[in-house]
Amino acid sequence: MNIYEFRAWSEKSQVGICILQDGKFLLANPQFQRTTGYTEEELMDRERLALIVQNDRPLAGGAGLGAEISEPLEYRIIDKAGRVKWLRESLAPIEFEGMPVVLAYFLDVTEYRRAEQASKQSSEKLGRLLDATSEALALTLEMRDPYTAAHQRRVTKLACAIGKELCLPETQIETIRLAGLLHDVGKIHIPAEILSKPERLSENELSIMRSHPRVGYNILKRIDYPSPVAQAVLQHHERLDGSGYPFGLSSERILLEAKVLAVADVVEAMASHRPYRPALGIERGLEEISGRSGVAYDASAVNACVSLFDGSRFQFEQERSLTQQSSS
């Protein structure tokens, strides 16, 4: 390639194109001049690194620049007007008028980066909003029934520990955390005399109690969670063999998050005091899930749960209420 070929080829390109020699600008097409604000004469013999924000210079490469076709690099430059811009650069070795040089292509990706940052900030804001909404719902339930709220938090901690033991992705563990925190939120609609009844429930009362997954789902489905939180709440009393409620779903139709919650829910419930009976203890809870592992409860979740307790890597702690936490 010679200077005339470079001019004819690069003049009307919408991509910034330069020729670099020993890390300095030799030629620059009009698009690159518009991007940087510098004329070709001003760029001539200027160090490429001199345009780049100092902290980003390690990203732009050093010795051996252009020895082979590079993967695209992204870094910030400061243009002639002092504005910071993001460039995406690709480099390739060529021969120019008999000399080894580097051909560089530049795309201005500033607007893309800004949109990406705005999207990230929006996602973080949404996450904080969803957390606040979830905590408000949990607090509402606690003000009505402190026992259920404490149960929800203890189940959440165990369920998340099981999820980590299973090496589930963070997105699934976050779904488990939110669903655990709210899995009994449907009990807001259960009459207080049923929730706190000191004797076994009648068939009619049991039917009312078993409505709480549906009620919880109907509350949560209006919240725009980025994962199936409401669905996990709906399914947390389903069992692999179809013996659960509210739909009698079988294994393949139950979310893994709901299967994990089911195991944690049973262990915590049996280990804790109930209005109609004293606490049965952790061992009874582990016996229950182990005895029905692969039948009613997911075997991998059961094994993970048992392993956590057998290895003394998990224990229930005395919970303070949300109202106590917010006042301390």
N, C-alpha and C positions, 0 to 999 in steps of 0.2 A: 504494500500500500504506500502511496505517496500523498503529499499534501493536497493535491487536486482531487484525488479519489476520496480522501477523507471529507473534504468540503462538500463535494457533490453528494456523497452518501449520507452525511450527518446533518446537513443544513436545515432540512425541514422536519427532522425527527422530533417527536414529542417526548423523547427520552433524552436525558442529558448524556452526552458522550464526550469523553476526553481521551487524550493520549498522554500517558505518564512516562517519564524517563527518570530513573533513579529516584522515584518518589516525588518528583516535581511535575507540574503541569507543563506540557509542551504545546498542546492544542486543546481547544474547548469549543464545542458547537454552541449555537445561539440558545438552545434550551437550557444548557448548563449555566450559561451566563445569566439567563433570566432567573434561574433558581437561586444562584448565589448572589446576584446583584453586581458581580464583578465582570468587567470586560475581559476579553481574551488577553489583551495587553497587560492588564493588571494581574491576571492569573499566571502569566508566563514566568517560568522559573520559580514560582511560589511553591513552597512545600505543601503537599496534599494534607499532611497532618496539621498544618497551621490553621486550616479552616475548621478542624474538628474540635468539639468541646473537649477540654483536657481530660476529663474523667472517662470519656468514651474512646480515647485514642488506643487503649489496649484492644478494644473491639475491632479496630480498623486494620489490624495486622501490622507487622513490622518487617523484619528481615525476611528476604525471600518473597516479597510481595509480587504477585503475578507470575510466580514460577510455574503455576499451572492454573487451569480454570478453577475459580473459587466458588464455594457456596456463597449465596447472597449474604452480605454483611449489612447490619443496620446500626446506625449511629447518628448522633446529633452534630450539626454544624452551626456556626454563627455566620449569617450572611452579612453583606456589606452594611446593611441598615441596623445591624445588631440584633436581628431576630433569630431565635433558635428554630431550626427546622430539622426534621428527621429525614435522612436519606437511606435508601436501600441501594447497595452498590454490588455489582458483579464485575469481576476482573478476569482478563484472559491475556496470555502472552501472545504477541504477534511480532512481525517484522515490519518496521516502518523505514522506508528509504535505506534499507540495508542494515538497520540498527535494531537490536532487541528492545522492545518497549512493552508497555502494558496498555491494553485497551480497556477502558472503564466505562460501564453503563450505570447511570444514576436515575433512580425514581424518587420523586418527592412524595414521601408517605406521611407527611405531617398531619394531614386531615384524618387519615386512617388511624394514626396513633391517638389523636385527640378523641375520635369517636370510640376507640377501644378503651381509653381511660375513662370516658364518660360512662360507657357501658359497665365497666368494672365498679365504678363508684355507685352507679344505679343499683347494681346487683348487691353490693355491700349494704346500701341503704335499705333495699328490700329485705335482706336477711335480718337486719336489725329490727325492722318493722314487724316481720313475722315472729321473731323471738319475743318482742314486746307483746304482740297479740296473744301468743301462746301462753306467756307468763300471766297475762291478765285473765285469761280463761282459767288457768290453774288456780290463781288466787281467788277467783270468784267461787270455784268449787270448794276451796279450802275454807272460805268464810262460812260456807254452808255445812261442810263435812270435813273437818281437819283430818280424820282418820284416812279417808279416801285420798286426800292430797298427799299425805305422807307415804301411803302405799304407792302412789304413782311415781314419786321421786325415787323410792327404793327400787321399784321395778325398772325404772329408767337406767339407773346405775348398773344394775346387774345385766340388763339386756345389752347395754353398750359394751360392757366387759365381755359378754359372750360374742358380740359382733367382732370385737378386736381379736379375740381368741381364734375366731374363724377366718381372720385376715380379710374381712369384708372391706370393700372400698369405702373411703371416707363419706362418699355421698349416701351410701346405704346406712352407715352408722349414724349419720345425721338424721336420716329418716326415722331410724329406730329411736333416737333421742327425742325427737319431737313427738312421735307417736306414743312413746312411753310416757312422756310428761302429760299427755292428754288422753290416754287410752280409756280412762273412766269418766271423761268429761260429760258424757251422756247421763251420768247419775245426777246431774243438776236437776233433771226432770223427775227423778224418783222421789216419791213422798218420804219425808224425814222419818216417819214412823216405820217404814220398811227398811230404810238404810240402817237404823239403829235398833231394830227389833232384837231382843235378847234371846228369842227362841228361833227354831227353824222356821223358814218361810213356808206358807201354804202354797199350793199349786198356782193359785191366782197371783199371789205376791211374787212367786218365782218368775211367772210369766212377765210381770211388770219389770222386775229386776233385769230380766234377759233382754229387755228392749234397749238397754243403754248403749250397745254398740251401734245400733241404727241411729239413735238420737245423736250420739257423738259424731257419727258420719255426717248427718244432716247439718250439724253445726259447722263442722270443719270443711265441708266441701265448698263452702262459700268463700273460704280463704285460699288465695292463689299460691299454695305451696308449690315449689318447683319439683317436688317428688311426691310419691303416693302416700302421704301421711294419713289422709282421711280414710283411704282404702285399708291401710294397715290397722287403724283403729276399728274399722268395721269388722275385720277378720280375726281379731286377736283371741276370740273364743271359739274359732273353728278348730277342728281336729282332723288329722290325716285320714282317719277311717270314716269321716262323714258324721261323727257323733256330736259335733259341736253345733254352735248356733252363731248367727241367726239363719244361715242358709244351708247348713249341713254340707259345706263344701268338702271335697276330698283333696288329697295331697297336692296334685299338680295345679289346682286352681287357687291355692293359698299362697300369698306373697311370702317370701323368705323372711322379710321383716316381721310379718305377723307371726310366723312360726317361732322366731326368736323371742318375741314378746310373750307368746303363750307359755313358753318354758319359764321365763323369768317371773311371769305373773303367778304361776302355780307355786313355784318355790317360795316366793315372798309371802303369798297368802297363807300357805301352810305354816311358815315359820313365824307368823305374826298373830297377834291376838285378833279375834273376831268378836263382834257383839254377842254372838251366840255360843262361843267356845273359847277356851284359852289357847295360847300359841302351842302348836304341835312340834315346832323345832325344825331346824334345817335338815336334819337327817330324814325326817318323814317326807319333807318336800323332795329331797333327792331320790328317796325310794319310790315316790310316786312317779316322777318323770322317767326314772330308769326302768321301772317295771312296765311302762307303756311306751318305751322308746321304739320308734319305728312303726308303732301302731297308732297312737294318738298324737305323739310328739315327734318332731323332727330329730332323727338320731344324731346328726352332726351337732345340732344345738344342745341336745342333752349331754353328749360327750364333752362338749366345750364347757358347759355349766358345771358338770361333776368335776372336771379337771381343775377348774378355778378354785373350787372349795377344797378338793383333796390336796391341792398344792398350797393351800393357805394363801392364795393370791387374790382372794376376794373375801370380804366380810361385810355384812350390813352394819352401818353405823347408826347411832341415834340421830334422827333427823330433827332439825329445827324447822318450824313452819316458815312459809314464805313471809307471813306477816311478822314473825320474829326477826327474820333476816332483814327485812326492809326497815325495821325500827332500830336495828343495832348499828 
